[in-house]
Amino acid sequence: MTSKHPQRMAATVLLGVGLLAGALAHGLIQGGHPVKTLPEPKLNGRISVEETIARRRSVREFVNIRLNDQELSQLLWAAQGITDRANNFRAAPSAGATYPLETYVALAEGLFHYLPEKHALELLKSNDERRALAEAALNQRWMESAAAIFIFTSVSARTTQRYGQRGIMYIHMEAGHDARRRLR
């Protein structure tokens, strides 16, 4: 996706991530919430990668249909799901297999944290937070009616302990890989 205002787009992403990270850091969202196991992802799709790429378009108007559990499962697995349990490898590449990204999803029924090791969602808040996220994203109102809003945060130390400050660059690249894999 291109934008006439790349700084605005970057600020939007950082603001949304900053608000969530701040809420987590200040204990407004705490662990120990109910966990919902997702259906197993399908490993054989109905269309080829090439056809998927050819059909990809940015959309900012949505029909009022929620994602079913299988669709949500597939989107989360395609980005951060475990593909090799013996080595704990994931669907997305990661510098040194450090996997610094944490994925959250805002749905009408609440805010969830994706747990790749369990392929499950942990309920953090049972409120619909899509409006608040749209406001945090510089009033991008189209987000309010999206079936799901995916939020990426990172635990930078997972990568910077190994690569130093250069690890921050790797984290940004990983966020790009993660976001791109959801657009399939």
C-alpha positions as CSV (number, residue, x, y, z in Angstrom):
1,M,0.0,0.0,0.0
2,T,1.4,3.4,-0.9
3,S,0.4,6.6,0.8
4,K,0.9,10.3,0.0
5,H,1.7,10.7,3.7
6,P,4.1,7.9,4.8
7,Q,4.9,9.7,8.0
8,R,1.2,9.8,8.9
9,M,0.9,6.0,8.2
10,A,4.0,5.3,10.4
11,A,2.6,7.6,13.1
12,T,-0.8,5.7,12.9
13,V,0.9,2.3,13.4
14,L,3.1,3.5,16.2
15,L,0.3,5.3,18.0
16,G,-1.9,2.2,18.0
17,V,0.9,0.0,19.1
18,G,2.0,2.6,21.7
19,L,-1.5,2.7,23.2
20,L,-1.7,-1.0,23.5
21,A,1.8,-1.4,24.8
22,G,1.1,1.3,27.4
23,A,-2.0,-0.4,28.5
24,L,-0.1,-3.7,28.9
25,A,2.8,-2.0,30.7
26,H,0.5,-0.2,33.2
27,G,-1.4,-3.3,34.1
28,L,-4.7,-2.1,32.5
29,I,-4.7,-5.4,30.6
30,Q,-3.5,-8.4,32.7
31,G,-3.0,-12.1,31.9
32,G,-4.9,-15.0,33.3
33,H,-7.9,-14.5,31.1
34,P,-9.9,-17.2,29.3
35,V,-8.2,-18.9,26.4
36,K,-10.0,-20.1,23.3
37,T,-8.3,-22.7,21.2
38,L,-8.6,-22.1,17.4
39,P,-9.3,-24.7,14.8
40,E,-6.3,-26.3,13.1
41,P,-5.2,-24.2,10.1
42,K,-5.7,-25.7,6.6
43,L,-2.5,-26.4,4.8
44,N,-4.0,-26.7,1.3
45,G,-5.7,-23.6,0.0
46,R,-8.3,-23.4,-2.8
47,I,-6.3,-20.9,-4.9
48,S,-2.6,-20.6,-5.8
49,V,-0.3,-18.0,-4.3
50,E,0.0,-16.4,-7.7
51,E,-3.8,-16.0,-8.0
52,T,-4.0,-14.6,-4.5
53,I,-1.4,-12.0,-5.3
54,A,-3.1,-11.1,-8.5
55,R,-6.5,-10.6,-6.7
56,R,-5.1,-8.6,-3.7
57,R,-6.6,-5.1,-3.3
58,S,-6.7,-2.6,-0.5
59,V,-10.2,-2.3,0.9
60,R,-11.6,0.3,3.3
61,E,-15.3,-0.4,3.1
62,F,-16.5,-3.6,4.8
63,V,-19.7,-5.7,4.9
64,N,-20.9,-6.3,8.4
65,I,-19.8,-10.0,8.5
66,R,-17.5,-11.3,11.3
67,L,-14.7,-13.7,10.6
68,N,-15.5,-17.2,11.6
69,D,-13.1,-19.1,13.8
70,Q,-11.5,-21.0,10.9
71,E,-10.8,-17.8,9.0
72,L,-9.3,-16.1,12.0
73,S,-7.3,-19.2,12.7
74,Q,-5.9,-19.2,9.2
75,L,-4.9,-15.5,9.3
76,L,-3.2,-15.8,12.6
77,W,-1.4,-19.0,11.7
78,A,-0.2,-17.6,8.3
79,A,1.6,-14.8,10.1
80,Q,2.9,-16.2,13.4
81,G,1.7,-19.8,13.6
82,I,4.0,-22.6,14.5
83,T,5.1,-24.6,11.4
84,D,7.7,-26.8,13.0
85,R,7.0,-27.8,16.6
86,A,10.4,-29.5,17.1
87,N,12.3,-26.3,16.4
88,N,9.5,-23.9,17.4
89,F,9.7,-22.3,13.9
90,R,6.9,-20.0,12.7
91,A,5.3,-19.2,9.4
92,A,7.0,-15.8,9.3
93,P,10.8,-15.4,9.1
94,S,12.6,-14.1,12.1
95,A,16.2,-13.0,12.6
96,G,17.9,-15.8,14.5
97,A,14.4,-17.4,15.2
98,T,14.0,-14.8,18.1
99,Y,10.3,-14.1,17.2
100,P,10.0,-10.7,18.9
101,L,6.5,-10.0,17.6
102,E,3.3,-10.3,19.7
103,T,0.0,-10.3,17.8
104,Y,-3.3,-8.9,19.1
105,V,-6.6,-8.9,17.4
106,A,-9.6,-6.6,18.1
107,L,-12.9,-8.1,17.2
108,A,-16.5,-7.0,18.0
109,E,-16.4,-9.4,20.9
110,G,-13.2,-8.1,22.4
111,L,-9.5,-7.7,22.4
112,F,-7.4,-10.9,22.2
113,H,-3.7,-11.9,22.4
114,Y,-2.6,-14.6,20.0
115,L,-0.7,-17.5,21.6
116,P,1.2,-19.2,18.8
117,E,2.4,-22.1,21.0
118,K,-1.2,-23.0,21.7
119,H,-2.7,-21.7,18.5
120,A,-5.2,-20.0,20.7
121,L,-6.6,-16.5,21.6
122,E,-6.4,-15.1,25.2
123,L,-9.3,-12.7,25.9
124,L,-7.8,-9.5,27.3
125,K,-10.9,-7.2,27.2
126,S,-14.5,-8.2,26.4
127,N,-15.3,-4.7,25.0
128,D,-15.3,-3.8,21.3
129,E,-12.2,-1.7,21.1
130,R,-12.3,-1.1,17.3
131,R,-13.6,2.5,17.7
132,A,-10.9,3.4,20.2
133,L,-8.3,1.9,17.8
134,A,-9.7,3.9,14.9
135,E,-9.5,7.1,16.9
136,A,-5.9,6.2,18.0
137,A,-5.1,5.7,14.3
138,L,-5.8,9.4,13.5
139,N,-9.5,8.9,13.1
140,Q,-9.4,6.2,10.4
141,R,-13.1,5.5,10.7
142,W,-13.1,2.6,8.3
143,M,-11.4,0.6,11.0
144,E,-14.5,0.7,13.2
145,S,-16.4,-1.7,10.8
146,A,-13.5,-4.0,10.0
147,A,-14.1,-7.6,11.0
148,A,-10.7,-7.7,12.7
149,I,-7.9,-5.2,13.5
150,F,-4.5,-6.9,13.9
151,I,-2.1,-5.1,16.2
152,F,1.7,-5.9,16.4
153,T,3.9,-5.2,19.3
154,S,7.4,-6.4,20.0
155,V,9.4,-7.6,22.9
156,S,12.5,-6.0,21.5
157,A,14.9,-7.6,23.9
158,R,14.3,-11.0,22.3
159,T,16.2,-9.8,19.2
160,T,18.4,-7.0,20.6
161,Q,20.0,-9.3,23.1
162,R,21.4,-11.2,20.2
163,Y,21.9,-8.5,17.6
164,G,22.2,-5.3,19.6
165,Q,20.6,-2.1,18.2
166,R,20.7,-3.6,14.7
167,G,17.9,-5.9,16.0
168,I,15.4,-3.0,15.9
169,M,15.8,-3.0,12.1
170,Y,15.1,-6.7,12.0
171,I,12.0,-6.3,14.1
172,H,10.7,-3.7,11.7
173,M,11.3,-6.1,8.8
174,E,9.5,-8.8,10.7
175,A,6.5,-6.6,11.3
176,G,6.4,-6.0,7.5
177,H,6.6,-9.7,6.8
178,D,3.8,-10.4,9.3
179,A,1.5,-7.7,7.9
180,R,2.1,-8.8,4.4
181,R,1.3,-12.4,5.1
182,R,-2.2,-11.3,6.4
183,L,-3.0,-9.6,3.0
184,R,-3.0,-12.9,1.2
